[in-house]
Amino acid sequence: MKRKRSKKKSIKEKAEKKNDDNHRSCVSSNSTKMNLKIDWEAFIVFFNNTLKKYGSVIQPLKYISHGKKSQLQEIVNEYGTKGILVDAVVNMARSDLCNGKVKSNKFPNGLIGSFAWLTSSEKILEKAVNGYYDNPPEIDPTEDEKRKQAEEQRQREAEERRRRNNEIDQQIKAEQRRAREEAHAHRATPEQLEEIFKNFKLPPLKNGPSPNPSPVREGGSNPTRN
């Protein structure tokens, strides 16, 4: 006949087993936290390289305070992944809103993100990770919209051509006035007038010699003297 184990001994074994399980859990937890320890120098390099990759106007990161490191390490440990920081930085760097390109009711003057702003609260960090600041998806334009965009592009190009032509006309007129004033002031000879006008394609003064060579006779080149 089997003897019954005492109740006290059973309770003691359960307590010892519970303590042993807690110990293994702590060891496993500490091991996980060690693997999640952030290399801050590498993170700063990653942060700045990400800004360059997406052409962001956000200021590069130079250093991180000890308090901020502790705060972010706790967040990483809580979420169990360093990806929360990686995703937040990438989403901020490529966001038009966070680069001041978009104005909204909340940010009427635009928003220029920063590392300090991104990590100022866990709520902002979560929003960045979850795509709250992402650019809206691009929608393919309809045929009417494409035609309208093409017409607007043609109008802009035509306006640009008119502006450039006007600038060229003004430059030519100014050069003409300058040349004539200079010729009048120095009572230039025909040879001097030709020297003045040779640097730009303009007709000479009415009393000046023609800058064009004598026309070629029909039927061949100009005759030369023997």
CNS distance restraints for C-alpha pairs under 8 A (distance, minus, plus):
assign (resid   5 and name CA) (resid   9 and name CA) 7.09 0.50 0.50
assign (resid   5 and name CA) (resid  10 and name CA) 7.13 0.50 0.50
assign (resid   6 and name CA) (resid  10 and name CA) 6.53 0.50 0.50
assign (resid   7 and name CA) (resid  11 and name CA) 6.31 0.50 0.50
assign (resid   8 and name CA) (resid  12 and name CA) 6.24 0.50 0.50
assign (resid   9 and name CA) (resid  13 and name CA) 6.26 0.50 0.50
assign (resid  10 and name CA) (resid  14 and name CA) 6.32 0.50 0.50
assign (resid  11 and name CA) (resid  15 and name CA) 6.24 0.50 0.50
assign (resid  12 and name CA) (resid  16 and name CA) 6.19 0.50 0.50
assign (resid  13 and name CA) (resid  17 and name CA) 6.08 0.50 0.50
assign (resid  14 and name CA) (resid  18 and name CA) 6.08 0.50 0.50
assign (resid  15 and name CA) (resid  19 and name CA) 6.19 0.50 0.50
assign (resid  16 and name CA) (resid  20 and name CA) 6.18 0.50 0.50
assign (resid  17 and name CA) (resid  21 and name CA) 6.19 0.50 0.50
assign (resid  18 and name CA) (resid  22 and name CA) 6.17 0.50 0.50
assign (resid  19 and name CA) (resid  23 and name CA) 6.16 0.50 0.50
assign (resid  20 and name CA) (resid  24 and name CA) 6.36 0.50 0.50
assign (resid  21 and name CA) (resid  25 and name CA) 6.14 0.50 0.50
assign (resid  22 and name CA) (resid  26 and name CA) 6.15 0.50 0.50
assign (resid  23 and name CA) (resid  27 and name CA) 6.24 0.50 0.50
assign (resid  24 and name CA) (resid  28 and name CA) 6.14 0.50 0.50
assign (resid  25 and name CA) (resid  29 and name CA) 6.03 0.50 0.50
assign (resid  26 and name CA) (resid  30 and name CA) 5.99 0.50 0.50
assign (resid  27 and name CA) (resid  31 and name CA) 6.09 0.50 0.50
assign (resid  28 and name CA) (resid  32 and name CA) 6.24 0.50 0.50
assign (resid  29 and name CA) (resid  33 and name CA) 6.27 0.50 0.50
assign (resid  30 and name CA) (resid  34 and name CA) 6.15 0.50 0.50
assign (resid  31 and name CA) (resid  35 and name CA) 6.42 0.50 0.50
assign (resid  32 and name CA) (resid  36 and name CA) 6.35 0.50 0.50
assign (resid  33 and name CA) (resid  37 and name CA) 6.29 0.50 0.50
assign (resid  33 and name CA) (resid  77 and name CA) 6.26 0.50 0.50
assign (resid  36 and name CA) (resid  76 and name CA) 7.17 0.50 0.50
assign (resid  36 and name CA) (resid  77 and name CA) 6.74 0.50 0.50
assign (resid  36 and name CA) (resid  80 and name CA) 7.45 0.50 0.50
assign (resid  36 and name CA) (resid  81 and name CA) 6.82 0.50 0.50
assign (resid  36 and name CA) (resid  82 and name CA) 6.67 0.50 0.50
assign (resid  37 and name CA) (resid  73 and name CA) 7.12 0.50 0.50
assign (resid  38 and name CA) (resid  43 and name CA) 7.61 0.50 0.50
assign (resid  38 and name CA) (resid  73 and name CA) 7.05 0.50 0.50
assign (resid  38 and name CA) (resid  82 and name CA) 7.73 0.50 0.50
assign (resid  39 and name CA) (resid  43 and name CA) 6.21 0.50 0.50
assign (resid  40 and name CA) (resid  44 and name CA) 6.19 0.50 0.50
assign (resid  40 and name CA) (resid  64 and name CA) 7.89 0.50 0.50
assign (resid  40 and name CA) (resid  69 and name CA) 7.96 0.50 0.50
assign (resid  41 and name CA) (resid  45 and name CA) 6.49 0.50 0.50
assign (resid  42 and name CA) (resid  46 and name CA) 6.16 0.50 0.50
assign (resid  43 and name CA) (resid  47 and name CA) 6.02 0.50 0.50
assign (resid  44 and name CA) (resid  48 and name CA) 6.28 0.50 0.50
assign (resid  44 and name CA) (resid  61 and name CA) 6.12 0.50 0.50
assign (resid  44 and name CA) (resid  62 and name CA) 7.12 0.50 0.50
assign (resid  44 and name CA) (resid  63 and name CA) 7.35 0.50 0.50
assign (resid  45 and name CA) (resid  49 and name CA) 6.08 0.50 0.50
assign (resid  46 and name CA) (resid  50 and name CA) 6.03 0.50 0.50
assign (resid  47 and name CA) (resid  51 and name CA) 6.54 0.50 0.50
assign (resid  47 and name CA) (resid  60 and name CA) 7.46 0.50 0.50
assign (resid  47 and name CA) (resid  61 and name CA) 6.94 0.50 0.50
assign (resid  47 and name CA) (resid  89 and name CA) 6.71 0.50 0.50
assign (resid  48 and name CA) (resid  52 and name CA) 6.49 0.50 0.50
assign (resid  48 and name CA) (resid  60 and name CA) 5.32 0.50 0.50
assign (resid  48 and name CA) (resid  61 and name CA) 6.32 0.50 0.50
assign (resid  49 and name CA) (resid  53 and name CA) 6.11 0.50 0.50
assign (resid  50 and name CA) (resid  54 and name CA) 6.46 0.50 0.50
assign (resid  50 and name CA) (resid  89 and name CA) 7.61 0.50 0.50
assign (resid  50 and name CA) (resid  90 and name CA) 6.50 0.50 0.50
assign (resid  50 and name CA) (resid  93 and name CA) 6.74 0.50 0.50
assign (resid  51 and name CA) (resid  55 and name CA) 5.96 0.50 0.50
assign (resid  51 and name CA) (resid  56 and name CA) 4.94 0.50 0.50
assign (resid  51 and name CA) (resid  57 and name CA) 7.56 0.50 0.50
assign (resid  51 and name CA) (resid  58 and name CA) 6.98 0.50 0.50
assign (resid  51 and name CA) (resid  60 and name CA) 7.37 0.50 0.50
assign (resid  51 and name CA) (resid  93 and name CA) 5.50 0.50 0.50
assign (resid  52 and name CA) (resid  56 and name CA) 6.32 0.50 0.50
assign (resid  54 and name CA) (resid  93 and name CA) 6.27 0.50 0.50
assign (resid  54 and name CA) (resid  94 and name CA) 5.61 0.50 0.50
assign (resid  55 and name CA) (resid  93 and name CA) 7.95 0.50 0.50
assign (resid  55 and name CA) (resid  94 and name CA) 7.96 0.50 0.50
assign (resid  56 and name CA) (resid  93 and name CA) 5.65 0.50 0.50
assign (resid  56 and name CA) (resid  94 and name CA) 6.88 0.50 0.50
assign (resid  56 and name CA) (resid  99 and name CA) 6.36 0.50 0.50
assign (resid  57 and name CA) (resid  99 and name CA) 5.97 0.50 0.50
assign (resid  57 and name CA) (resid 112 and name CA) 7.66 0.50 0.50
assign (resid  58 and name CA) (resid  93 and name CA) 7.39 0.50 0.50
assign (resid  58 and name CA) (resid  99 and name CA) 6.58 0.50 0.50
assign (resid  58 and name CA) (resid 112 and name CA) 6.42 0.50 0.50
assign (resid  58 and name CA) (resid 113 and name CA) 6.04 0.50 0.50
assign (resid  58 and name CA) (resid 114 and name CA) 5.88 0.50 0.50
assign (resid  59 and name CA) (resid 114 and name CA) 6.50 0.50 0.50
assign (resid  61 and name CA) (resid 115 and name CA) 7.09 0.50 0.50
assign (resid  64 and name CA) (resid  68 and name CA) 6.42 0.50 0.50
assign (resid  64 and name CA) (resid  69 and name CA) 6.57 0.50 0.50
assign (resid  65 and name CA) (resid  69 and name CA) 6.27 0.50 0.50
assign (resid  66 and name CA) (resid  70 and name CA) 6.26 0.50 0.50
assign (resid  67 and name CA) (resid  71 and name CA) 6.24 0.50 0.50
assign (resid  68 and name CA) (resid  72 and name CA) 6.13 0.50 0.50
assign (resid  69 and name CA) (resid  73 and name CA) 5.98 0.50 0.50
assign (resid  70 and name CA) (resid  74 and name CA) 6.22 0.50 0.50
assign (resid  71 and name CA) (resid  75 and name CA) 6.51 0.50 0.50
assign (resid  72 and name CA) (resid  76 and name CA) 6.16 0.50 0.50
assign (resid  72 and name CA) (resid 119 and name CA) 7.80 0.50 0.50
assign (resid  73 and name CA) (resid  77 and name CA) 6.09 0.50 0.50
assign (resid  74 and name CA) (resid  78 and name CA) 6.03 0.50 0.50
assign (resid  75 and name CA) (resid  79 and name CA) 6.23 0.50 0.50
assign (resid  75 and name CA) (resid 122 and name CA) 7.87 0.50 0.50
assign (resid  76 and name CA) (resid  80 and name CA) 5.76 0.50 0.50
assign (resid  76 and name CA) (resid  81 and name CA) 5.61 0.50 0.50
assign (resid  76 and name CA) (resid  82 and name CA) 5.60 0.50 0.50
assign (resid  76 and name CA) (resid  84 and name CA) 7.06 0.50 0.50
assign (resid  76 and name CA) (resid  85 and name CA) 7.78 0.50 0.50
assign (resid  77 and name CA) (resid  81 and name CA) 6.89 0.50 0.50
assign (resid  79 and name CA) (resid  84 and name CA) 7.68 0.50 0.50
assign (resid  82 and name CA) (resid  86 and name CA) 6.72 0.50 0.50
assign (resid  83 and name CA) (resid  87 and name CA) 5.83 0.50 0.50
assign (resid  84 and name CA) (resid  88 and name CA) 6.08 0.50 0.50
assign (resid  84 and name CA) (resid 125 and name CA) 7.90 0.50 0.50
assign (resid  84 and name CA) (resid 126 and name CA) 7.86 0.50 0.50
assign (resid  84 and name CA) (resid 129 and name CA) 6.37 0.50 0.50
assign (resid  85 and name CA) (resid  89 and name CA) 6.16 0.50 0.50
assign (resid  85 and name CA) (resid 125 and name CA) 7.88 0.50 0.50
assign (resid  85 and name CA) (resid 129 and name CA) 7.97 0.50 0.50
assign (resid  86 and name CA) (resid  90 and name CA) 6.27 0.50 0.50
assign (resid  87 and name CA) (resid  91 and name CA) 5.99 0.50 0.50
assign (resid  87 and name CA) (resid 128 and name CA) 7.60 0.50 0.50
assign (resid  87 and name CA) (resid 129 and name CA) 5.43 0.50 0.50
assign (resid  88 and name CA) (resid  92 and name CA) 6.10 0.50 0.50
assign (resid  88 and name CA) (resid 118 and name CA) 7.80 0.50 0.50
assign (resid  88 and name CA) (resid 125 and name CA) 6.24 0.50 0.50
assign (resid  88 and name CA) (resid 126 and name CA) 7.64 0.50 0.50
assign (resid  88 and name CA) (resid 128 and name CA) 4.95 0.50 0.50
assign (resid  88 and name CA) (resid 129 and name CA) 4.61 0.50 0.50
assign (resid  89 and name CA) (resid  93 and name CA) 6.12 0.50 0.50
assign (resid  89 and name CA) (resid 128 and name CA) 7.89 0.50 0.50
assign (resid  90 and name CA) (resid  94 and name CA) 6.40 0.50 0.50
assign (resid  91 and name CA) (resid  95 and name CA) 6.02 0.50 0.50
assign (resid  91 and name CA) (resid 128 and name CA) 6.15 0.50 0.50
assign (resid  91 and name CA) (resid 129 and name CA) 6.88 0.50 0.50
assign (resid  91 and name CA) (resid 131 and name CA) 6.93 0.50 0.50
assign (resid  91 and name CA) (resid 133 and name CA) 7.34 0.50 0.50
assign (resid  91 and name CA) (resid 134 and name CA) 6.46 0.50 0.50
assign (resid  92 and name CA) (resid  98 and name CA) 5.97 0.50 0.50
assign (resid  92 and name CA) (resid 113 and name CA) 7.11 0.50 0.50
assign (resid  92 and name CA) (resid 128 and name CA) 6.49 0.50 0.50
assign (resid  92 and name CA) (resid 133 and name CA) 7.11 0.50 0.50
assign (resid  92 and name CA) (resid 134 and name CA) 7.74 0.50 0.50
assign (resid  93 and name CA) (resid  98 and name CA) 7.26 0.50 0.50
assign (resid  93 and name CA) (resid  99 and name CA) 7.41 0.50 0.50
assign (resid  94 and name CA) (resid  98 and name CA) 7.94 0.50 0.50
assign (resid  94 and name CA) (resid  99 and name CA) 7.85 0.50 0.50
assign (resid  94 and name CA) (resid 134 and name CA) 7.68 0.50 0.50
assign (resid  95 and name CA) (resid  99 and name CA) 6.31 0.50 0.50
assign (resid  95 and name CA) (resid 133 and name CA) 6.18 0.50 0.50
assign (resid  95 and name CA) (resid 134 and name CA) 5.27 0.50 0.50
assign (resid  95 and name CA) (resid 135 and name CA) 5.78 0.50 0.50
assign (resid  96 and name CA) (resid 100 and name CA) 6.40 0.50 0.50
assign (resid  96 and name CA) (resid 101 and name CA) 5.10 0.50 0.50
assign (resid  96 and name CA) (resid 102 and name CA) 6.02 0.50 0.50
assign (resid  96 and name CA) (resid 134 and name CA) 7.58 0.50 0.50
assign (resid  96 and name CA) (resid 135 and name CA) 6.25 0.50 0.50
assign (resid  97 and name CA) (resid 101 and name CA) 5.72 0.50 0.50
assign (resid  97 and name CA) (resid 102 and name CA) 4.85 0.50 0.50
assign (resid  97 and name CA) (resid 103 and name CA) 7.12 0.50 0.50
assign (resid  97 and name CA) (resid 110 and name CA) 6.93 0.50 0.50
assign (resid  97 and name CA) (resid 111 and name CA) 6.09 0.50 0.50
assign (resid  97 and name CA) (resid 112 and name CA) 7.63 0.50 0.50
assign (resid  97 and name CA) (resid 133 and name CA) 6.49 0.50 0.50
assign (resid  97 and name CA) (resid 134 and name CA) 7.71 0.50 0.50
assign (resid  97 and name CA) (resid 135 and name CA) 7.46 0.50 0.50
assign (resid  98 and name CA) (resid 110 and name CA) 7.94 0.50 0.50
assign (resid  98 and name CA) (resid 111 and name CA) 5.30 0.50 0.50
assign (resid  98 and name CA) (resid 112 and name CA) 5.07 0.50 0.50
assign (resid  98 and name CA) (resid 113 and name CA) 4.84 0.50 0.50
assign (resid  98 and name CA) (resid 133 and name CA) 7.11 0.50 0.50
assign (resid  99 and name CA) (resid 111 and name CA) 6.36 0.50 0.50
assign (resid  99 and name CA) (resid 112 and name CA) 4.94 0.50 0.50
assign (resid  99 and name CA) (resid 113 and name CA) 6.40 0.50 0.50
assign (resid 100 and name CA) (resid 109 and name CA) 7.96 0.50 0.50
assign (resid 100 and name CA) (resid 110 and name CA) 4.65 0.50 0.50
assign (resid 100 and name CA) (resid 111 and name CA) 4.66 0.50 0.50
assign (resid 100 and name CA) (resid 112 and name CA) 5.06 0.50 0.50
assign (resid 101 and name CA) (resid 110 and name CA) 6.69 0.50 0.50
assign (resid 101 and name CA) (resid 111 and name CA) 7.92 0.50 0.50
assign (resid 102 and name CA) (resid 110 and name CA) 5.81 0.50 0.50
assign (resid 102 and name CA) (resid 111 and name CA) 7.69 0.50 0.50
assign (resid 103 and name CA) (resid 107 and name CA) 5.73 0.50 0.50
assign (resid 103 and name CA) (resid 108 and name CA) 5.13 0.50 0.50
assign (resid 103 and name CA) (resid 109 and name CA) 6.04 0.50 0.50
assign (resid 103 and name CA) (resid 110 and name CA) 4.57 0.50 0.50
assign (resid 103 and name CA) (resid 111 and name CA) 7.52 0.50 0.50
assign (resid 104 and name CA) (resid 108 and name CA) 5.19 0.50 0.50
assign (resid 104 and name CA) (resid 109 and name CA) 7.93 0.50 0.50
assign (resid 104 and name CA) (resid 110 and name CA) 7.02 0.50 0.50
assign (resid 107 and name CA) (resid 111 and name CA) 6.08 0.50 0.50
assign (resid 113 and name CA) (resid 117 and name CA) 6.20 0.50 0.50
assign (resid 113 and name CA) (resid 118 and name CA) 6.93 0.50 0.50
assign (resid 114 and name CA) (resid 118 and name CA) 6.05 0.50 0.50
assign (resid 115 and name CA) (resid 119 and name CA) 6.14 0.50 0.50
assign (resid 116 and name CA) (resid 120 and name CA) 5.74 0.50 0.50
assign (resid 117 and name CA) (resid 121 and name CA) 7.94 0.50 0.50
assign (resid 118 and name CA) (resid 124 and name CA) 6.10 0.50 0.50
assign (resid 118 and name CA) (resid 125 and name CA) 5.79 0.50 0.50
assign (resid 118 and name CA) (resid 128 and name CA) 7.84 0.50 0.50
assign (resid 119 and name CA) (resid 124 and name CA) 7.10 0.50 0.50
assign (resid 119 and name CA) (resid 125 and name CA) 6.08 0.50 0.50
assign (resid 120 and name CA) (resid 124 and name CA) 7.26 0.50 0.50
assign (resid 121 and name CA) (resid 125 and name CA) 6.54 0.50 0.50
assign (resid 122 and name CA) (resid 126 and name CA) 6.11 0.50 0.50
assign (resid 123 and name CA) (resid 127 and name CA) 6.23 0.50 0.50
assign (resid 124 and name CA) (resid 128 and name CA) 6.22 0.50 0.50
assign (resid 125 and name CA) (resid 129 and name CA) 6.29 0.50 0.50
assign (resid 126 and name CA) (resid 130 and name CA) 6.03 0.50 0.50
assign (resid 127 and name CA) (resid 131 and name CA) 6.23 0.50 0.50
assign (resid 127 and name CA) (resid 132 and name CA) 5.03 0.50 0.50
assign (resid 127 and name CA) (resid 133 and name CA) 7.13 0.50 0.50
assign (resid 128 and name CA) (resid 132 and name CA) 5.71 0.50 0.50
assign (resid 128 and name CA) (resid 133 and name CA) 5.93 0.50 0.50
assign (resid 128 and name CA) (resid 134 and name CA) 7.78 0.50 0.50
assign (resid 141 and name CA) (resid 145 and name CA) 5.62 0.50 0.50
assign (resid 141 and name CA) (resid 146 and name CA) 6.13 0.50 0.50
assign (resid 142 and name CA) (resid 146 and name CA) 6.17 0.50 0.50
assign (resid 143 and name CA) (resid 147 and name CA) 6.22 0.50 0.50
assign (resid 144 and name CA) (resid 148 and name CA) 6.14 0.50 0.50
assign (resid 145 and name CA) (resid 149 and name CA) 6.04 0.50 0.50
assign (resid 146 and name CA) (resid 150 and name CA) 6.11 0.50 0.50
assign (resid 147 and name CA) (resid 151 and name CA) 6.14 0.50 0.50
assign (resid 148 and name CA) (resid 152 and name CA) 6.16 0.50 0.50
assign (resid 149 and name CA) (resid 153 and name CA) 6.12 0.50 0.50
assign (resid 150 and name CA) (resid 154 and name CA) 6.26 0.50 0.50
assign (resid 151 and name CA) (resid 155 and name CA) 6.22 0.50 0.50
assign (resid 152 and name CA) (resid 156 and name CA) 6.20 0.50 0.50
assign (resid 153 and name CA) (resid 157 and name CA) 6.21 0.50 0.50
assign (resid 154 and name CA) (resid 158 and name CA) 6.10 0.50 0.50
assign (resid 155 and name CA) (resid 159 and name CA) 6.07 0.50 0.50
assign (resid 156 and name CA) (resid 160 and name CA) 6.11 0.50 0.50
assign (resid 157 and name CA) (resid 161 and name CA) 6.22 0.50 0.50
assign (resid 158 and name CA) (resid 162 and name CA) 6.27 0.50 0.50
assign (resid 159 and name CA) (resid 163 and name CA) 6.17 0.50 0.50
assign (resid 160 and name CA) (resid 164 and name CA) 6.19 0.50 0.50
assign (resid 161 and name CA) (resid 165 and name CA) 6.08 0.50 0.50
assign (resid 162 and name CA) (resid 166 and name CA) 6.10 0.50 0.50
assign (resid 163 and name CA) (resid 167 and name CA) 6.29 0.50 0.50
assign (resid 164 and name CA) (resid 168 and name CA) 6.23 0.50 0.50
assign (resid 165 and name CA) (resid 169 and name CA) 6.12 0.50 0.50
assign (resid 166 and name CA) (resid 170 and name CA) 6.16 0.50 0.50
assign (resid 167 and name CA) (resid 171 and name CA) 6.20 0.50 0.50
assign (resid 168 and name CA) (resid 172 and name CA) 6.16 0.50 0.50
assign (resid 169 and name CA) (resid 173 and name CA) 6.16 0.50 0.50
assign (resid 170 and name CA) (resid 174 and name CA) 6.08 0.50 0.50
assign (resid 171 and name CA) (resid 175 and name CA) 6.11 0.50 0.50
assign (resid 172 and name CA) (resid 176 and name CA) 6.08 0.50 0.50
assign (resid 173 and name CA) (resid 177 and name CA) 6.22 0.50 0.50
assign (resid 174 and name CA) (resid 178 and name CA) 6.17 0.50 0.50
assign (resid 175 and name CA) (resid 179 and name CA) 6.06 0.50 0.50
assign (resid 176 and name CA) (resid 180 and name CA) 6.15 0.50 0.50
assign (resid 176 and name CA) (resid 202 and name CA) 7.62 0.50 0.50
assign (resid 177 and name CA) (resid 181 and name CA) 6.00 0.50 0.50
assign (resid 178 and name CA) (resid 182 and name CA) 6.08 0.50 0.50
assign (resid 179 and name CA) (resid 183 and name CA) 6.09 0.50 0.50
assign (resid 179 and name CA) (resid 196 and name CA) 6.65 0.50 0.50
assign (resid 179 and name CA) (resid 197 and name CA) 7.38 0.50 0.50
assign (resid 180 and name CA) (resid 184 and name CA) 6.01 0.50 0.50
assign (resid 180 and name CA) (resid 205 and name CA) 7.76 0.50 0.50
assign (resid 181 and name CA) (resid 185 and name CA) 6.03 0.50 0.50
assign (resid 182 and name CA) (resid 186 and name CA) 6.25 0.50 0.50
assign (resid 183 and name CA) (resid 187 and name CA) 5.68 0.50 0.50
assign (resid 183 and name CA) (resid 188 and name CA) 5.02 0.50 0.50
assign (resid 183 and name CA) (resid 193 and name CA) 6.66 0.50 0.50
assign (resid 184 and name CA) (resid 188 and name CA) 6.75 0.50 0.50
assign (resid 188 and name CA) (resid 192 and name CA) 5.46 0.50 0.50
assign (resid 188 and name CA) (resid 193 and name CA) 6.02 0.50 0.50
assign (resid 189 and name CA) (resid 193 and name CA) 6.20 0.50 0.50
assign (resid 190 and name CA) (resid 194 and name CA) 6.22 0.50 0.50
assign (resid 190 and name CA) (resid 208 and name CA) 5.36 0.50 0.50
assign (resid 190 and name CA) (resid 209 and name CA) 6.14 0.50 0.50
assign (resid 191 and name CA) (resid 195 and name CA) 6.38 0.50 0.50
assign (resid 192 and name CA) (resid 196 and name CA) 6.24 0.50 0.50
assign (resid 193 and name CA) (resid 197 and name CA) 6.25 0.50 0.50
assign (resid 193 and name CA) (resid 204 and name CA) 7.44 0.50 0.50
assign (resid 193 and name CA) (resid 205 and name CA) 7.93 0.50 0.50
assign (resid 193 and name CA) (resid 208 and name CA) 6.90 0.50 0.50
assign (resid 194 and name CA) (resid 198 and name CA) 6.01 0.50 0.50
assign (resid 194 and name CA) (resid 204 and name CA) 7.47 0.50 0.50
assign (resid 194 and name CA) (resid 208 and name CA) 7.83 0.50 0.50
assign (resid 194 and name CA) (resid 209 and name CA) 7.60 0.50 0.50
assign (resid 194 and name CA) (resid 211 and name CA) 6.98 0.50 0.50
assign (resid 195 and name CA) (resid 199 and name CA) 7.85 0.50 0.50
assign (resid 197 and name CA) (resid 201 and name CA) 7.34 0.50 0.50
assign (resid 197 and name CA) (resid 202 and name CA) 6.82 0.50 0.50
assign (resid 197 and name CA) (resid 203 and name CA) 7.99 0.50 0.50
assign (resid 197 and name CA) (resid 204 and name CA) 6.78 0.50 0.50
assign (resid 204 and name CA) (resid 208 and name CA) 6.01 0.50 0.50
assign (resid 204 and name CA) (resid 209 and name CA) 7.30 0.50 0.50
assign (resid 204 and name CA) (resid 210 and name CA) 6.96 0.50 0.50
assign (resid 204 and name CA) (resid 211 and name CA) 7.35 0.50 0.50
assign (resid 216 and name CA) (resid 220 and name CA) 7.24 0.50 0.50
assign (resid 216 and name CA) (resid 221 and name CA) 5.85 0.50 0.50
assign (resid 216 and name CA) (resid 222 and name CA) 5.71 0.50 0.50
assign (resid 217 and name CA) (resid 221 and name CA) 6.36 0.50 0.50
assign (resid 217 and name CA) (resid 222 and name CA) 6.06 0.50 0.50
